[in-house]
């Protein structure tokens, strides 16, 4: 297995980036739990808060690549393996990805 490339181009701490990636990776599970009503109370409120923060941050990205960017962040994929690579250049992809991670961290009050 190839070694994972490490890029440190974020203006925020690496631990915050990892937290944002973890929150993004759980987005679909929380969305199903909200939709099917399998939870109530404070847990439901927290799930709605987390998913709403991600949705607000995704509004700054083009509509055609929103789901792809969220999926790439949650699965820790880069440009080469992204479905969005056919629609956007490499530099623009990483610029939007960094901005998206920053915006999600800001919405979650991690900064």
N, CA, C and O of each residue as an XYZ file, in Angstrom:
444
protein
N       0.835     -1.172      0.000
C       0.000      0.000      0.000
C       0.886      1.243      0.000
O       1.874      1.314      0.730
N       0.528      2.197     -0.807
C       1.321      3.410     -0.935
C       1.185      4.283      0.299
O       0.175      4.246      1.003
N       2.196      5.047      0.539
C       2.188      5.950      1.679
C       1.314      7.155      1.366
O       1.368      7.689      0.257
N       0.515      7.587      2.325
C      -0.382      8.714      2.117
C       0.415     10.011      2.087
O       1.293     10.228      2.922
N       0.102     10.874      1.116
C       0.774     12.155      1.010
C       0.247     13.089      2.081
O      -0.944     13.079      2.391
N       1.124     13.889      2.639
C       0.747     14.835      3.680
C       1.006     16.245      3.172
O       2.142     16.603      2.859
N      -0.041     17.035      3.092
C       0.078     18.428      2.699
C      -0.354     19.285      3.872
O      -1.403     19.039      4.466
N       0.433     20.279      4.211
C       0.117     21.155      5.330
C      -0.147     22.558      4.795
O       0.645     23.475      5.016
N      -1.249     22.717      4.101
C      -1.572     24.011      3.525
C      -2.749     24.669      4.231
O      -3.300     25.651      3.734
N      -3.135     24.141      5.376
C      -4.238     24.726      6.115
C      -3.725     25.823      7.036
O      -2.625     25.726      7.580
N      -4.524     26.860      7.206
C      -4.173     27.940      8.116
C      -4.694     27.669      9.525
O      -4.575     28.512     10.414
N      -5.261     26.508      9.713
C      -5.822     26.138     11.003
C      -5.064     24.922     11.528
O      -4.412     24.222     10.753
N      -5.140     24.663     12.834
C      -4.409     23.518     13.391
C      -4.842     22.184     12.779
O      -6.001     22.014     12.403
N      -3.924     21.265     12.686
C      -4.184     19.955     12.105
C      -5.252     19.197     12.883
O      -6.033     18.448     12.296
N      -5.292     19.385     14.199
C      -6.301     18.703     15.005
C      -7.708     19.172     14.649
O      -8.648     18.377     14.675
N      -7.866     20.450     14.319
C      -9.173     20.971     13.907
C      -9.569     20.376     12.561
O     -10.735     20.043     12.348
N      -8.615     20.243     11.662
C      -8.888     19.638     10.354
C      -9.355     18.201     10.535
O     -10.307     17.769      9.883
N      -8.694     17.463     11.411
C      -9.099     16.075     11.669
C     -10.487     15.994     12.292
O     -11.255     15.088     11.968
N     -10.819     16.921     13.175
C     -12.165     16.951     13.761
C     -13.224     17.207     12.703
O     -14.275     16.567     12.700
N     -12.948     18.142     11.807
C     -13.899     18.456     10.733
C     -14.082     17.245      9.834
O     -15.207     16.940      9.437
N     -13.010     16.553      9.508
C     -13.111     15.353      8.679
C     -13.936     14.274      9.368
O     -14.710     13.573      8.716
N     -13.776     14.137     10.673
C     -14.548     13.141     11.418
C     -16.029     13.498     11.445
O     -16.882     12.622     11.305
N     -16.337     14.771     11.623
C     -17.743     15.207     11.617
C     -18.350     14.985     10.231
O     -19.504     14.571     10.119
N     -17.588     15.256      9.191
C     -18.085     15.051      7.821
C     -18.302     13.568      7.517
O     -19.241     13.215      6.804
N     -17.458     12.715      8.043
C     -17.586     11.293      7.738
C     -18.843     10.684      8.360
O     -19.291      9.622      7.928
N     -19.407     11.334      9.350
C     -20.606     10.826     10.020
C     -21.884     11.509      9.537
O     -22.957     11.276     10.094
N     -21.779     12.345      8.514
C     -22.900     13.143      8.022
C     -24.084     12.270      7.574
O     -25.225     12.530      7.954
N     -23.814     11.255      6.782
C     -24.901     10.419      6.238
C     -25.639      9.650      7.323
O     -26.860      9.511      7.247
N     -24.935      9.150      8.325
C     -25.588      8.433      9.411
C     -26.511      9.361     10.198
O     -27.636      8.992     10.536
N     -26.027     10.565     10.485
C     -26.864     11.526     11.196
C     -28.075     11.928     10.365
O     -29.171     12.096     10.901
N     -27.883     12.080      9.068
C     -28.994     12.456      8.194
C     -30.086     11.381      8.195
O     -31.273     11.705      8.242
N     -29.693     10.110      8.145
C     -30.675      9.023      8.210
C     -31.383      8.994      9.558
O     -32.591      8.766      9.619
N     -30.648      9.222     10.628
C     -31.251      9.217     11.963
C     -32.252     10.359     12.117
O     -33.294     10.185     12.750
N     -31.950     11.514     11.551
C     -32.878     12.646     11.606
C     -34.118     12.350     10.772
O     -35.242     12.604     11.203
N     -33.905     11.810      9.575
C     -35.005     11.566      8.654
C     -35.979     10.505      9.160
O     -37.193     10.669      9.040
N     -35.462      9.436      9.717
C     -36.319      8.330     10.137
C     -36.771      8.432     11.585
O     -37.517      7.574     12.058
N     -36.335      9.464     12.297
C     -36.808      9.711     13.646
C     -36.434      8.660     14.663
O     -37.214      8.386     15.575
N     -35.270      8.065     14.535
C     -34.859      7.026     15.468
C     -34.251      7.586     16.757
O     -33.906      6.831     17.666
N     -34.120      8.927     16.830
C     -33.561      9.566     18.018
C     -34.432     10.751     18.421
O     -35.201     11.268     17.610
N     -34.311     11.176     19.670
C     -35.078     12.316     20.164
C     -34.235     13.127     21.140
O     -33.126     12.733     21.501
N     -34.769     14.243     21.552
C     -34.161     15.050     22.603
C     -32.909     15.791     22.191
O     -32.800     16.299     21.075
N     -31.969     15.842     23.114
C     -30.738     16.595     22.898
C     -29.876     16.004     21.789
O     -29.174     16.731     21.087
N     -29.929     14.702     21.636
C     -29.138     14.046     20.584
C     -29.639     14.504     19.215
O     -28.844     14.807     18.326
N     -30.957     14.552     19.053
C     -31.542     15.029     17.795
C     -31.141     16.471     17.535
O     -30.786     16.819     16.409
N     -31.194     17.316     18.558
C     -30.795     18.716     18.404
C     -29.334     18.840     17.982
O     -29.006     19.669     17.134
N     -28.461     18.032     18.561
C     -27.039     18.082     18.221
C     -26.807     17.588     16.793
O     -26.005     18.166     16.060
N     -27.504     16.524     16.396
C     -27.387     16.019     15.023
C     -27.814     17.084     14.019
O     -27.145     17.299     13.008
N     -28.920     17.741     14.299
C     -29.410     18.797     13.407
C     -28.410     19.942     13.351
O     -28.155     20.483     12.275
N     -27.840     20.322     14.492
C     -26.844     21.385     14.527
C     -25.634     21.044     13.667
O     -25.181     21.871     12.876
N     -25.111     19.836     13.817
C     -23.913     19.431     13.069
C     -24.179     19.386     11.571
O     -23.377     19.896     10.789
N     -25.285     18.787     11.162
C     -25.584     18.694      9.730
C     -25.920     20.052      9.132
O     -25.592     20.312      7.975
N     -26.567     20.917      9.897
C     -26.868     22.258      9.407
C     -25.591     23.063      9.214
O     -25.479     23.826      8.254
N     -24.633     22.903     10.110
C     -23.355     23.600      9.970
C     -22.638     23.163      8.697
O     -22.067     23.992      7.989
N     -22.666     21.883      8.408
C     -22.031     21.381      7.183
C     -22.779     21.890      5.957
O     -22.155     22.295      4.977
N     -24.108     21.876      6.000
C     -24.905     22.356      4.870
C     -24.663     23.842      4.595
O     -24.587     24.253      3.437
N     -24.543     24.643      5.647
C     -24.264     26.071      5.471
C     -22.906     26.282      4.816
O     -22.760     27.136      3.943
N     -21.927     25.517      5.230
C     -20.592     25.644      4.654
C     -20.568     25.174      3.203
O     -19.817     25.714      2.390
N     -21.375     24.181      2.872
C     -21.420     23.667      1.502
C     -22.053     24.648      0.527
O     -21.886     24.498     -0.684
N     -22.770     25.642      1.019
C     -23.420     26.612      0.142
C     -22.418     27.451     -0.644
O     -22.773     28.009     -1.682
N     -21.173     27.554     -0.172
C     -20.170     28.347     -0.879
C     -19.544     27.572     -2.043
O     -18.786     28.141     -2.828
N     -19.855     26.286     -2.156
C     -19.321     25.439     -3.227
C     -20.369     25.318     -4.334
O     -21.568     25.382     -4.067
N     -19.917     25.145     -5.567
C     -20.831     24.975     -6.693
C     -21.743     23.779     -6.454
O     -21.317     22.773     -5.886
N     -22.976     23.886     -6.879
C     -23.986     22.855     -6.615
C     -23.598     21.500     -7.205
O     -23.933     20.465     -6.628
N     -22.909     21.484     -8.326
C     -22.581     20.235     -8.991
C     -21.540     19.377     -8.280
O     -21.469     18.170     -8.510
N     -20.738     19.988     -7.427
C     -19.668     19.222     -6.784
C     -19.798     19.160     -5.265
O     -18.889     18.671     -4.594
N     -20.897     19.640     -4.713
C     -21.067     19.649     -3.248
C     -20.990     18.255     -2.654
O     -20.216     18.019     -1.726
N     -21.778     17.333     -3.173
C     -21.802     15.969     -2.628
C     -20.445     15.291     -2.809
O     -19.993     14.553     -1.933
N     -19.800     15.541     -3.943
C     -18.485     14.948     -4.192
C     -17.444     15.462     -3.205
O     -16.631     14.690     -2.697
N     -17.469     16.768     -2.932
C     -16.508     17.345     -1.989
C     -16.731     16.800     -0.583
O     -15.773     16.477      0.119
N     -17.981     16.700     -0.173
C     -18.281     16.149      1.153
C     -17.838     14.692      1.245
O     -17.278     14.266      2.255
N     -18.091     13.943      0.195
C     -17.678     12.547      0.163
C     -16.160     12.411      0.193
O     -15.629     11.534      0.874
N     -15.465     13.267     -0.534
C     -14.004     13.217     -0.565
C     -13.405     13.546      0.795
O     -12.436     12.916      1.218
N     -13.974     14.525      1.476
C     -13.470     14.881      2.802
C     -13.708     13.737      3.774
O     -12.825     13.387      4.558
N     -14.894     13.158      3.724
C     -15.222     12.110      4.688
C     -14.439     10.823      4.431
O     -14.103     10.109      5.375
N     -14.149     10.522      3.178
C     -13.419      9.302      2.851
C     -11.925      9.535      2.679
O     -11.183      8.616      2.332
N     -11.483     10.771      2.924
C     -10.072     11.162      2.840
C      -9.473     10.854      1.471
O      -8.372     10.316      1.359
N     -10.229     11.209      0.433
C      -9.755     11.049     -0.942
C      -9.225     12.374     -1.447
O      -9.635     13.440     -0.987
N      -8.326     12.297     -2.379
C      -7.778     13.494     -2.990
C      -8.334     13.703     -4.384
O      -9.281     13.037     -4.804
N      -7.732     14.629     -5.083
C      -8.196     15.012     -6.412
C      -8.159     13.855     -7.399
O      -9.067     13.716     -8.219
N      -7.137     13.033     -7.336
C      -6.969     11.959     -8.312
C      -8.093     10.936     -8.272
O      -8.420     10.343     -9.300
N      -8.685     10.720     -7.118
C      -9.725      9.709     -6.975
C     -11.111     10.309     -6.788
O     -12.054      9.594     -6.450
N     -11.241     11.599     -7.001
C     -12.503     12.296     -6.798
C     -13.361     12.272     -8.055
O     -12.849     12.318     -9.174
N     -14.668     12.199     -7.854
C     -15.595     12.306     -8.982
C     -15.634     13.734     -9.516
O     -16.031     13.959    -10.659
N     -15.231     14.685     -8.704
C     -15.223     16.089     -9.113
C     -14.025     16.429     -9.995
O     -13.963     17.530    -10.543
N     -13.087     15.520    -10.141
C     -11.878     15.822    -10.910
C     -12.164     16.055    -12.389
O     -11.357     16.667    -13.089
N     -13.297     15.576    -12.865
C     -13.649     15.806    -14.267
C     -14.288     17.177    -14.476
O     -14.424     17.635    -15.610
N     -14.675     17.822    -13.395
C     -15.399     19.084    -13.495
C     -14.595     20.303    -13.078
O     -14.986     21.433    -13.372
N     -13.477     20.088    -12.396
C     -12.749     21.201    -11.800
C     -11.248     20.906    -11.855
O     -10.839     19.746    -11.850
N     -10.435     21.959    -11.908
C      -8.989     21.754    -11.959
C      -8.451     21.387    -10.577
O      -9.127     21.558     -9.563
N      -7.239     20.888    -10.562
C      -6.625     20.429     -9.316
C      -6.463     21.570     -8.319
O      -6.804     21.422     -7.146
N      -5.947     22.702     -8.774
C      -5.737     23.837     -7.876
C      -7.059     24.366     -7.327
O      -7.163     24.675     -6.140
N      -8.059     24.467     -8.183
C      -9.371     24.941     -7.733
C     -10.008     23.959     -6.764
O     -10.662     24.362     -5.802
N      -9.816     22.668     -7.015
C     -10.356     21.637     -6.130
C      -9.797     21.791     -4.730
O     -10.560     21.846     -3.765
N      -8.486     21.861     -4.597
C      -7.876     21.948     -3.279
C      -8.153     23.301     -2.608
O      -8.259     23.375     -1.384
N      -8.271     24.363     -3.403
C      -8.614     25.664     -2.841
C     -10.012     25.632     -2.227
O     -10.228     26.131     -1.123
N     -10.950     25.045     -2.950
C     -12.321     24.932     -2.435
C     -12.394     23.985     -1.243
O     -13.153     24.221     -0.304
N     -11.623     22.937     -1.280
C     -11.633     21.974     -0.179
C     -11.100     22.611      1.103
O     -11.674     22.428      2.176
N     -10.003     23.358      0.991
C      -9.470     24.045      2.165
C     -10.462     25.064      2.712
O     -10.633     25.183      3.925
N     -11.111     25.795      1.819
C     -12.111     26.779      2.244
C     -13.301     26.094      2.888
O     -13.841     26.590      3.877
N     -13.714     24.965      2.343
C     -14.847     24.229      2.911
C     -14.514     23.734      4.316
O     -15.344     23.852      5.218
N     -13.342     23.196      4.517
C     -12.945     22.725      5.841
C     -12.868     23.893      6.817
O     -13.278     23.774      7.971
N     -12.343     25.017      6.352
C     -12.286     26.210      7.202
C     -13.688     26.689      7.567
O     -13.949     27.019      8.723
N     -14.593     26.728      6.585
C     -15.959     27.195      6.839
C     -16.711     26.260      7.782
O     -17.469     26.725      8.632
N     -16.515     24.962      7.647
C     -17.173     24.011      8.561
C     -16.633     24.201      9.975
O     -17.405     24.183     10.933
N     -15.331     24.382     10.122
C     -14.748     24.622     11.442
C     -15.294     25.904     12.054
O     -15.552     25.968     13.256
N     -15.465     26.908     11.231
C     -15.997     28.182     11.716
C     -17.451     28.024     12.151
O     -17.842     28.565     13.186
N     -18.262     27.293     11.381
C     -19.666     27.050     11.730
C     -19.788     26.235     13.021
O     -20.721     26.435     13.798
N     -18.858     25.331     13.243
C     -18.885     24.505     14.445
C     -18.215     25.194     15.645
O     -18.121     24.614     16.726
N     -17.757     26.420     15.445
C     -17.095     27.217     16.483
C     -15.832     26.532     17.002
O     -15.547     26.562     18.199
N     -15.086     25.918     16.097
C     -13.818     25.294     16.461
C     -12.652     26.277     16.326
O     -11.535     25.984     16.751
N     -12.918     27.438     15.734
C     -11.872     28.447     15.562
C     -12.152     29.650     16.444
O     -11.382     30.611     16.440
